[in-house]
Amino acid sequence: MEYNLADLFESVVDVVPDREALAYADHPGTGAERRLTYAELDAAANRIAHHLVAAGLKPGEHLGLHLYNGVEYLQTVLACVKARLVPVNVNYRYVADELVYLYRDADLAALVFDAEFTERVAAALPQTEKLRHLVRVGTPPEGAPSLDDCTAFAEAEAAGSPERGFAPRSADDQFIIYTGGTTGMPKGVMWRQEDLFFAALGGGAPTGEPVKRPEELAERVAAGGDGITFFPTPPLMHGTSTLTAFIGFNFGQRVVLHRKYVPEEVLRTIERERVTSVSLVGDAMLRPLIDALNGPLKGTDLSSLFSVSSSGAIMSETVRDQFRALAPKVMVLDNFGSSESGFNGTATDDSGQDRGFRLRVNARTQVVDPVTYEPVGVGEPGRIAQRGHVPLGYYNDPRKTAETFFTKGDERWVLLGDMATVDEEGIVTVLGRGSQCINTGGEKVYPEEVEQALKAHPDVYDALVAGVPDATWGNHVAAVVQLREGAGPLDLERVQEHCRARLAGYKIPRQLVIAPAIQRSPSGKADYRWARAVATEADGR
């Protein structure tokens, strides 16, 4: 047995077959609710895996998952790793041209997609000659184009064997996570499954003992209780949620899913399913929960909830404190990581507007000079890097791979895009994404710091900050702001006055744009390309 995700999952199934593994609890009582034990989920994944093999797909070929959250998503990912196919996440917001790029860049041989995306899939197919097998979940809407040789998911599942019977697997089998797309075209991060297990799926045990043998995982599950329910609320198409679900499976726990993020339904599910751990992405997902707890869902029973963790976007201190006031016994974890590194660390208790986003990082993370790759001195800016269990590179992109991944000594490293400093105690302060850094009059401004200050204003619901070309300063700092419901008028002078107590003069916004809503990805990640375009258009220069 190796550190292969299918082998590890099956070893857990064998020790807790009757334990509930997955609850799809979107609309209880409407027929959409589904519950599967570990044995039932294993058999369901086997059925799809056998269908894919029978359809002629070979080990190492790539399968795209163009799906909303649901049982079928995780069932198909498990089917892929069982059959030694490579799962590839597809952003369901993409339109036909973007899908053509991703389908082609990822060399997809097969696609499992939700029926409501039929029209987009049909539009992309003529330009994706390698994509030869389609499986559709659900019934297409009336008038949707017909697709030749498209298999219904239910038929594929019914025809496949529920037994295992697969060829031996390897720790070198791959898992690809496509990332990006808001500041450029998406990139496929290639992980060996063993590296992914230790970097992002609990094998490295950031809060406990690392797993020393593949067999040890099932031994731990057999020796321990269940009692933990993970609730990944962002879309599974973003790596964070799928990885969270696999952490739950790896340790024999229960995973709860919703099709889409609806704050009120999330809170009802926490209460009904006795959820212990919720994962989300930053203010954009936590703030609506706060609004619901202060409004229609006031009094929701959160007594089962142990932790709320965020990754992918930094929580503002204001929003974090508001949630803690409503749920003082719940641990709020602001985690730092990426598709390229897995888990890096967690924010310190004093992290916030006054001291910056401060992290206690794992032993494999350093702040390095981006040219020499040597550790920077105390207080000197550098880029966050991680060594050891890191990806192989970006699929189909040798240039970007060479820029991001390097070898130092006998170890592989990944150089992240985040700028940071480190203090005498080894605490890392994240400055922001280097690619989003605004150079104004020779000074560097990181948008995240200004956004934290803006969100502390009582009338600001959400905000993004971008640089806009400026004849005098090179670029000026522009704030795109969404106001709270019922908030009065907010002008640039009041925003600047608010920020002066929190930021150096050169960081204060010189332009304010009030937007009806801040555009983010479905998981809450910032769309800086949109913010820059909105601010530039409003500036009119």
N, C-alpha and C positions, 0 to 999 in steps of 0.2 A: 504493500500500500504506500502511495506517495501523497504529497500535499497537492492533491487534485480535488477541485471543488465537488465534483460528482462523487468521488470516492468518499470524501469526508461527509457529504450529505447522507449517502447511503449507510455509512457507519452509524450515524445518529439515528436514522430511521430504524435500524435493526435493534437498537436498545430501547427506543420509546415509540414503537409503531402506533400505539393507540392514543398518544398525546396529541391534542389539537395543535396543528402547525400554522394554519392560515385561516383567517376569518375575513371575508369580504363583506363588510357590514355597511354598505352605502345607504340602502333604504330598507331597513328591517320590515318584514311583513309584506313586501311588494313582490317577492319572488326573486329579487336581485341578490338577496343574502345567500352566501355560501360558506360552508365550513368544511375544512378537510383536515383529517389527522395526518400525521407524518406518513403512515402507510398509504393513505389515499392520495396524498400529494405525490409521493414517489411513483405510484402506479399511473397516475395521470400524466406525469412527466415522461414515464417510460412509453406510454402510448404515442405521444407526439414524437418522441425520439425515434421510435421504430417507423413511424410514418415517414419522417424525413430521410432515414436511411433507405427505405423502400423506394422513395422518390429519386434516388440516385445521388444524393448529396454525400460527399466524401469528407473524411477527417481533414480539418484545416480550412474548409470552405467557410465563407462568411454568410450569416443570416441576420437580416435586419428586423428589429422589433419596432414597428410603427403603430404603437398602441397607447391608449390611455391606461391608467392603473386598473388592475384587475387580476383575477386568478390566472388568466391566460398569459399575462406577461411573465410572471415568475415561473409558471409551468413551462413556458417555452425556453426561458433562460436555462432552467434545469435540464430540459430536453437537449439543448445544445451541448452543455458540458458533458452530459451522459454519452452523446453520440460523437463527441470530439469535434463538434462544429464550433465556430467562433461567434458568440453573440455580439451584435452591434446595435447600440441604441440609436433611434431616429427621432429627431425633434418633431413632434406632431404639429408644431406651428408652421413648419416650412411649407412654402408654396411650391408649385411644380418645378420651377427652375432651380430652387435650392435643393429639392429632392433629387433632381438629376445629378447635381454636383455630388451630393453625399452618396447616393447609390453607386455612382461611378467611382468616386474616390475610394470607397470602402470595398469595391469589387464584390458587391453583394451577389450571391448565387441564389438566395432565397429570401422571401419577405413574408412575415406574418403581420397583418395589418387589420385595424378596425374598419368595419364596413363603411362608416361615414367618411373615410378618407378615400373611397373608391375613385372618385373623380380625379383627385390629385395623383393617385398612383397610376391611373390610366393615362394621364397626360405625360407622366415621366417615363413610362415604359418604353416608348419607341426609341429613346436615346440611351437605354441601359441594356445593351445587348447581352451582358453576362448574367442578368437576372432571369432565371429560367423556371423558378418554382414559386407559386403564390399560394398563401393560405389566408383566408379571410374570416375574421371573427364577427359573427352577427349577420344581420340582413341588410343589404345596401339600401339606401333611400330610394324612393320612387324616382325613376328617370335617370338613375346613375348609369354610366356606360357599362356595357358587359365586358367581361375579361375572359379571354380564352384560357383554358387549362388552369382555372382557379379553383382550389379545393376549399370547401367549407371546413372551418376548424372542428366543428362538431363531428363531421364525417371522418376527418383525419384521426380524431381522438377515438372514435368508435371502432375504426379499422385496425388501430395499432395494438400490439400486445401489451398487457399490463406488466409483464415480467421484465426482468433486466436483460441478461444475455447479451451484453455489449463487449466489444473488444477491450483489451487492457488500455488504460489511460496513462497519462504522464503529467508530472509536475510542470513540464514545459508547454502543455496545452495553453492556448492563448485566450484572453478575454480582452476585448477592445471597448474602450469608453470614448465616444466622441465628445469633445468639449469645445466651447467657444461658439462663435457665430454672432455675437453681439458687437465685437470689435474687429471682425475679420471672418474668413471662412473657417468652418469647424475643422478640427484636427483629431485624428484617431489615435488615442494613447494605447499602445500595445503592452499588455501586462502578461508575464508568465503567471499561471495560476498560483504557484507557490509564493511568488513575490507579492501578489495581491493579497493572499491570505495573511501574510505576516505584516504587510504595510497598512491594510485597511479593513480586514475582516476578523480582527480579534486575536489572530495567531500571535502577534507581538505583545498582546496583553498589556496595554498602556497603564492599566490599573491593577495588574496582578502578575502572575507568573506566566512567562511565554510558554507556548506549547512546544514540547521537546521531541515528540514522536507523533506521527499522524494518528496512530491508534489511541493516543492519549485524549483526543477530543471526545470520542464516544465514552471513554472511561469516566471523564469528568461529568458528562451528561447523565450517565447511569448512576453516578454517586450523588449527584445533586438534585434538588427539586426543580419544579417548573416555576410557576409563580410570577414570571416576568412576561409582560406583553409589550412588544415594540410596536409603535405606530408611526411609520414613516409617512408624513403628510405631503411632501412635495411629489411631483411626478416621478415615476420610476424611470422615465426616459433620461433623467439626470442621474449621474452615477451615484450621488449620495444616498438616494432612497433605495436603489437596488442593493447597494453595499450594506445598508442598515438592515435590510431584510435578511441578507445572507449571514450577518452577524447573529441575528436571532436564530436562524436555522442551525448555524454551527454550534450553538450552545443549547439546542433543544428547547428553545422558547417559542412563544406564540407571536405571530405577526398579524397585525390588523391593517386592512387597506380600505381606502375610499377611492372611487373613480376620479373625483375631482376635489379640489380644496374648497370646502364651504365651511367657514369658521363655526357657525352654529352647529352644523352636523358633526364637526370634529369634537366639539365640547360634549355633545350628547353621547358620542361614541366613547369618549374617555370615561364618562360616568357609567354607561351601560356595560362596557366591556372590561371595566376595572383596569384601564391602561396604566402601566407604570412608567413608560418612557416614550416621550414624543420627540421626534426630530422634525426640524423645519429649517427655513432659510431666512435669517435676519428679521429686521423690523417689518418687512413687507408681509410676512406671514404671522408674526407674533402680535403686531398691533391690532389686526382685526379680531384676534382672540380676546384681547384686552377690551376692545369696544363691545364685544358680545357679552363678556363677563360683567361689564358695567351697565349693560342694557338688557336685551331680551333673555339672556342666559344667566342673569344674576342669580347666585345661589347654587350654581351647578356643583355637584359633589366631586371635588378633585382629591378626595382623601387617598385614593389609590395611587395618585401620580407622584412619582419619586423625582423625575428629572425631565427638563425640557432642554434639548440641545440644539444648537444652531451651527451650521457650517455653510460655507459658500458665500456668505455676506456677513459683515460685522454688525452686531447689534449695537444700537446707540445706547448710551448709559441711561438716557431718559426713558426709553421704552423698557429696558431691562428692569429699572427701578419700579416702573408702573406695574409690571407683572408681579414682581416680588411683593408689592404691597397687597395685591389681590390673592396671591398664593404663597405666603411666607414660608411654608414648609417644603416647597418644591425647589430642588436644586436647579439653577439656571446655568448651563454650560455653554460658553461661547467658544466653540472649537475652531481650529485653524487647520486647513488641509486643502488638497486639490486633487483633480483627476490624475495629475502627474506624480503625486507624492503619497497619496493616502492621508493618514493622520500625522500631523506634526506636533500639535500641542493644544493647550487650553488656556484661555485668558485668566489672568490673575484676578483676585477679588478687587484689587485697586485699579484695574483697567478701566479707563473711561476718558471723558473729555479733558480732565486736567493733566493726566499722565500719559495718555495715548493708549493704543491697543497693545497691552503687554501680555506676553506669552511665557508659560513654562513649557519648553519644548522637550521632545524626547531626545535620547542620547545620540540619535542618528542625524539630528538637524543642526546646522551651523549657519552663521552669517559670514559670507565669503566675498572677497574681491571678485567681481565678474570677469576680470581679465586673467589674474594669476591663480584664482581659485583658493587662495590662502585665506585663513580666518582673518577678519578685520579686527582692529584694536577696539578697545572700549570706547563707545560713543561714535565710532566712525561708521558712515553708511555703507551698506553692502547689499548683497542679494541673498535671500534665504535659499539654502541648498540642503539636500538630503542624500544620504549615502546608503548603500546596502541593498535592501529590497526595493528597487526602483524599476520603472518600466524599461522595455527594450528600446523604445523610441516612438516616433510618430509614424503611423502607417502611410506609406507612399510619399513621404516627405523627408528625404535624406538631408536637405539643407537645414530645415528647422530642427531635425534631430541633432545635427552636429552643433547647433547653437545652444541647445538646451541640455543635452546629456553629455557627460564626459567621464573619463576614467582617471582616477587618481590613486596611485599605488596599485593595489589588487582589487579595488572596489569601484563599482559603478556609482555615479552621482547624477542627480538631476538638479538643474539650476532653475529655480522658480522666478516668476516675474515680479515678485514682491520685494520692495526695498525695505530695509530694517536696520536697526542698530542693536547692540548687545551691551548690557551693563556689567559691573563687577561681579554680580551674583549669577550671571548667565541668563538673566531675564531678557527676552527679545522684544523690542518694541517695533511693531509693524508700521511703516510709514505709509505704504500704499503701493498700488501697482505702478511699476516704472513706466509702462506704456500709457498710463492715464495722467502722469505727472504734468502739471501745467508750469511752463517756464514764463514768468511774467517779470519783465524788467531785470532778468538775470537771477531772480529768486525762484526756487522750486516750491510748488504748492501741490500737496497730495489731496485729491478730491475728498477722500474719506474723512479727513480731519475737519474740513469745512462742513461736510454733510452732518457730522456729529453736532457741530455748533448750531446749525440751522434747525435740526430736529429738537433741540432744547427749547426752541421758541414755542410758546403755548398755542399759536395759531397755525403752526406748520405740521401737516400730517405726514408728508414724505418729501424728499428732496434728492436731487442729483446735481453734481457740480461738474462743469466742463470748461475747457479753455476755448476762447473765441479769438480769432486773429485780431490784432490791434496795432495800428500804425505807430503808436507811441511805445507800448510796452511789449510788443511782440505777440503776446496773448494777454487777455484779461480774464479774471475769474468770473464766470457766469453761474448763477444759481437758478435752476429750474425747480419750482416749488409747487406742491399740491397743498392747498389749505384744508384745514379741518372743516367739517360740515358746520355751518353756522358762524364761522370765523368772520370777523370784520375785514375791511380792506387792509391790505398790507403793502407798503411801498418800500422802495429801495432804501430810503433814509432810515426807516425803522429797523430794517434787517441789518443794516450796517451798524447802527447803534447797538443792537443786540449782540452782534459778533465782536465788537471792539473789546468787550470784557473777556473774551474767550480766545481771540486769535490775534496774531501780529498783524500790523497794518496791511502788509502786502498780500495777506491771505483773504482779506475781506472782499466779498463779492462787489464788483463794479457794475454788475448788470443783474436784474431780477426779471424772471419770466414766470408768470402764474399760469400753470397748466391745469386742465380739468382733472388729469390723472397722470401719475408718473408711469412711464412704460418700463416694465420689467419682464423678465422671462417668467414662465409659469411657476418656476421654483423660487422667484423673488430676486434673482440676480439682476444687477444693474445693467441697463442698456445705455452705455455711454455714447454710442454712436448716435442714437436717437436724441439724447440730451444735447449733444454738440450741434446737431442739425437744427433743433428747435431754437437754441440760443442764437446760433448764427443767423438764422432767418429773421428772428425778432430784432437782432442788432441792426440788420439792414446795411452793413458796410460792404 
